[in-house]
Amino acid sequence: MKEVFQKRRRLFLGQCLKYLRYVLNDHFVLVLFFLLGFSMFQYGKLLQHFPKNVIWLEIILAFVALAMLSLGKIATYIEAPDKLFYLPKEEEVVSLIHQARIRSFGIWTVIQTVVLILLAPIFFKLGMSPAIFIVLVIVLAILKWFVMTEKEKVFFKDGYFSWEKAINYESKRRQGILKFFALFTTVKGISASVKRRAYLDKLLLLVKKTHAKTWSNLYLRAFLRSSDYLALTLRLSLLSILALLFIPNHLVAAGLALVFNYLLLFQLLSLAQHFDYQYLTRLYPISETQKKANLKVFLRCLSYLISLIELVLCFSLKAAGLIILVTVIVTEWYLPYKIAKMID
């Protein structure tokens, strides 16, 4: 059985590596190199001109340490059929989960230690000696062990192994990874859930329920109730806002915000096929031209709304001009081209 789980692990890692080549394409790697160079330059400047008021630096370091402690999930590779076929082997499955927890602890402790070593010059500038820094790294590694041990308890209920919890946990873990790759390419195996958010129902009134806006209503409803679109919009919009607020170079911040906007609009194009499984929509007395037009209007309104928020926060005329120019080009040229290609 150990070989079965190892094979599942190899297959999933192979799938991730296959999608990774689409993430690390030529353009994105080039952007990452620029961002890495810019970050290293700003890091060097910070160390050369260390601020006198270090409270905000201490807060950031404490936040990073806590964030690193909380990161990491236990990769069990348990699947739904195991509840039936491996029920007599439950003790072996629990043993494999213990091994998975130790493996996850090792991986995430190494990542945590590397991040702390990269931040070591700041710790030393704040007056921490190398000996105390080593003790800090060791203490955080010990705390990481207890954190991972606590996370393992999610697989148990009242002291007994719970197949349902283990299956749901692993499914969510895999979906989270695949959804990241879905930002860059089409990914197989992603499942979407729909949940009515009653507090957002008033937003549905923004679109009149008329024959000409049938698809606009459907797109808005899918956007507000699907677990993918709304959460993705909030995450990428938040990243754009944080870039505009905390990156001192306004043009770089605007460029990064525009990258996030492009990724968002690219992913939202999948709304065009969101209702393909509903064969009754093909009976609507509505032309494909109207379907395209409704999607264009929906994405155009969303694009300009996000850009308007970013314009308020960019604090630079050049950055504002860059955001306006690129947004207009993407919204008025790229989106109609992609929508026509997808729906046709």
N, C-alpha and C positions, 0 to 999 in steps of 0.2 A: 504493500500500500504506500510505503514511503516513496517508491519509484513512481507511482501514479501521481503523487503530489509534486514531485520534482519535475515530472514531464509537464504538468500543468504550468508550473512556474516558468519553465523554459519557453513554453509556447506563448505565454502572456508577455514575457520579456521580449521575445522575438517580435511579437506584434507591436509592442511599444517602440522597438528599434526601427521597425519598418515605417511607422508613422513619424519617427523623430527626424528622418531625412527630409520630410516635408516641412517640419518646423524649422530646422536649421538649413533653410535654403540660402542661396547666394545673397539675396537682398537682406534677409533677416540677420544673417551672420555679419554682414557689413554694418548694419545698424548696431548690433551688439558690440562690435569692435569699437565703434565710435562712442557708444555709451560707456564701455569699459575704460577707454582712454580718458573720457571726460571725468568719470568717477575717480580714477587714479589721480588725475591732475587736481581735482578739488580736494581729495584726501590729503595730498601732499601740501596743498595750500593751507589746509586746516592745521596740519602739524607744524608748519613753518610759522604761521600767525595764529597761535593758539589763543582762544578768547579768554578774557579774564573772568567773565561770568560763565561758569561751567555747570550750573544747575541743569540747564536743558540737555547738556551732554550726558550727565549722570542719569537723567530720566530716560534718554534714548537707549543708553547701554543697559539699564535695568529692563526696559521693555524688550530689547533684543534678547536678553538672557531668558526672560520669561517666555517669549515667543519660541525660542529654540527648545525649551523644556516641553512645551505643549505640542510641538510638531512630531509627526511620526505616527503611523498606523501599523497594525500587525497584519502582515500578508499571510492569510491562511490558505487561500485558493480552494476553499470549500465551495461546492456547488449544490444546487437544489436536489439532484438525484441522490446525493450522498446520504440524505436523511433516511432513505429507504434501503439502499444497497450496503451502506457501511454502518448500519445500526448495530449489528453484532460486534463491530470493531470500534465501538465508541471510545474505549480506553486508549486505543492506539491513536485515534483522532485527537483526543485531548493531549496526548503526549506530543503529537506533531504541532499542536497549537503552542505548547510550552517552548518547543524548539523555534517556532516562528517568532515568538516574543523575544527570545534571546538574539535571534538574527536581526530583528528590527532594532533592538537596543544597540547592537554593535554598529549597525549602519548609521543610525541617527546620532549616536554618540560621537562617531568620527566626524560627521557633518557639523555637529555642534562645536566640537573642539577646533575644527578648521576655521569656523567663523570667529570664534574667540581669539584665535591666534592672529587672524587678520586685523582684529580690533585691538590687539595687544599694545601697539604704540600709543593709542589714546589712553588706555589704562595706565601706562607708565607716565604719560604726561600729567595725569591726574594725581600722581604721587604714589601709585601702587608699586611695590617692589616685585621683582621677578618671582621671589619665593611665594609671596602672597598670591600672585597671579596663578602660579601652578596649583596652589591649594584651592583657589576658586574653581579652576578647571576640573579638579578631582571631585570637589563637592558637587558641582553641577552634574558631573557624570554619575555620581551616586544617586542624586535626586532623579536623574533620568531613569535609572533602574526602577525606582519606586513608581514613577509615572507610568512606565510601560507595564509594570505589574498591576497597577490600578486599571489600566486600559484593558488588560486581559480579563478582568472580572465581568466585562460586558457580555462575555460568552456564556456566563453562568447565571442561573436563576435559583435562588434559595439553596445555593450550594451544589446544584446539579447542572450538568452541561445542557445548554439549550440549543437545539439544532436551528430553530427559527431565528434566534438572535445571531448565531454565527453565520448563517446563510445571508441574512439581511445586511450584516456588517460587511461581509466580503463583497456583496453585490454593490453596495454604496461606494466602497473603496475603489473598485474597478471602474465604476461609472464616473467617479470624480477624475480619474486619470484619463479615461477616454474622452471625456468632455473637454479636457484641456487640448488634446490633439485635434478635437473637432473644431477648434478655433482656426485651424490652418488647413484642414483637408476633410474629406468625407470619411467618416469612421463607421465601421460596422459594429453592431452589438450595443449601440446606445439605446436605452429605453427611456421614454419620457412619461411623466405622470402629469395628470391634470387635476387641479385643485381650485375650487371656487373660492375666491377671496372677496367675501361680501363687502368689505370696506372699500373695495375698488369698483363696485358696481356702478357708482355714480359717474365714473369716467366713461361708461358705455353710453351715457346720454349725450356725450360730445358728438356722436355720429348719429344722424337721423336714420331711422329705420325705413328707408325708401328703397324702391327697386334699383335705382342707380347706384346705391351704396351698400348693396348686399354683401359684397366681398369685403368692403371696408369694415363692416360690423363683424364679420367672421375673423378678419385679421386682428382687430382690436381685442376681441374676446379671447382668441388664441394667445395673444401677447400677454394679456393680463392673467390668464389662468394656467398657462403652461409652466412647468417647473424650470424650463430652459431659458426662454426669451427674457422674461422680466428679471430674473436673477443675473443673467449675463449682462443685461443693460446696466443694472445697478453696479455690478462689480467693475466693469470697464469704465463707466462714467466716474466712479469714485477714484479709480486709478488716474484718470485724466485730471480730475480736480486736484488730487494730491500732487501730481507732477507740476501743475501750474502754480500751486501754492508754495512748494518747498524746493523746487529747482531754481537757483538764482538766475541762470541764463534764460531769459524769457523766450528766445527763439528755439532753444533746445527743448524747453518745456512745452512750447506750442507744437513742435514737431512730434514729440512723444504723445501728446494728447491726440494729435491727428492720426497717429498710428493706431491708437486704441479705438478711435472713431471708425477707422477703416475696418478694423477687425470686427467691430460690432455690426456694422452695416453688412459686411460680408456674411456673417453668421445669420443675420435676420433675413437674408434672401431665401433661406430655407422655408420661410412662411409660404412661399409660392407652392410648395408641395405638401404643406401641413395637412391639408384636407384631401389628399389624393386617395387615402384609404376609404373615404366616404363616397361611395359610388353614386349616392343620390345627388351630390353636388353637380354631377354631370348632366342631370336632368333639368337643372335650372335654365330657364329661358334667358340666359345671359351669355353674351359673346366673350370670347377670349380677350378681345380688345378691352372690354370693360374690366375684366379681371386684372389685366396688366395695369390699367389706369388707377384702379383702387389701391393696388400695392404700391405704385409709385407715389401716390398722394400720402399714404400712411408712412412710408419710409422717409419721404421728403419732410413731412411735419416733424417726425422724430429727430431727424438729422439736424434740422434748423433749431429745434428746441434745445438739444444738447449743445450745439454751437453757441447759442445765445447765452447759456449758463457759463460756458468757457470764456466768452468774450468779456463777461463781467469780471472774471478772475484772472485775466492774462496780464493786466497792469502794464501793457506796452502797446503802442500804436503799430509797431512793426509786427509784433506777434499777432495782434488782432487782424491786421491785413493779411498775414499768412493764413490764419484760420479761416477767414472769409473766402479767400481765393481758392484754397484747396477744398473747402466744404462745397462751394458752388460747383467746382469741376466734378467732384465725386458724385454729388447729388443730382446734378442736371445732365451729366454725360455718362458716368460709369454705371450708376444704378439703372437708368432706362435700358442701356445696352445689355446688362446682365439679366434684367427681368425679361426682356424680349427673348433672349437666348434660352432662358430656363423654361419659360412657359410655352414657347414654340416647340 
